[in-house]
Amino acid sequence: MLFKIFFRDAYKWYEAKTLESYANSTTIKPRDKRKKFSDLKKKAPKIPDFTCPIIDKILDDLSSSPNIKKVEWRKLKSKLEKLRTQNEKLRESGIYWYEIAKAVFKPK
């Protein structure tokens, strides 16, 4: 729900700033917009797999290790949980900008 609100607001802002000149252009056809979008999509980096299972495996391995102290364990766990959160935010950001690009380039 919150994602849709942000997307709608961002798209309205973007439309007000740049789409007017692009959408009203008589030289750019809808087919060219679709082609441009597909070209950009082909060049985009691939989305990596979810890292949460890997982070969980590392935490399990570290928790069963007799060589690690409790203080070190807490620090490592904290850092890995931060990494997990950052990965989730990065993935959401990618989805957000993909949806905006799709809305801009795909014909209505």
Secondary structure in CASP SS format (residue, H / E / C, confidence):
PFRMAT SS
TARGET T0000
AUTHOR 0000-0000-0000
METHOD secondary structure of the structure
MODEL  1
M C 1.00
L H 1.00
F H 1.00
K H 1.00
I H 1.00
F H 1.00
F H 1.00
R H 1.00
D H 1.00
A H 1.00
Y H 1.00
K H 1.00
W H 1.00
Y H 1.00
E H 1.00
A H 1.00
K H 1.00
T H 1.00
L H 1.00
E H 1.00
S H 1.00
Y H 1.00
A H 1.00
N C 1.00
S C 1.00
T C 1.00
T C 1.00
I C 1.00
K C 1.00
P H 1.00
R H 1.00
D H 1.00
K H 1.00
R H 1.00
K H 1.00
K H 1.00
F H 1.00
S H 1.00
D H 1.00
L H 1.00
K H 1.00
K H 1.00
K H 1.00
A C 1.00
P C 1.00
K C 1.00
I C 1.00
P C 1.00
D C 1.00
F C 1.00
T C 1.00
C H 1.00
P H 1.00
I H 1.00
I H 1.00
D H 1.00
K H 1.00
I H 1.00
L H 1.00
D H 1.00
D H 1.00
L H 1.00
S H 1.00
S C 1.00
S C 1.00
P C 1.00
N C 1.00
I C 1.00
K C 1.00
K H 1.00
V H 1.00
E H 1.00
W H 1.00
R H 1.00
K H 1.00
L H 1.00
K H 1.00
S H 1.00
K H 1.00
L H 1.00
E H 1.00
K H 1.00
L H 1.00
R H 1.00
T H 1.00
Q H 1.00
N H 1.00
E H 1.00
K H 1.00
L H 1.00
R H 1.00
E H 1.00
S H 1.00
G H 1.00
I H 1.00
Y H 1.00
W H 1.00
Y H 1.00
E H 1.00
I H 1.00
A H 1.00
K H 1.00
A H 1.00
V H 1.00
F H 1.00
K C 1.00
P C 1.00
K C 1.00
END
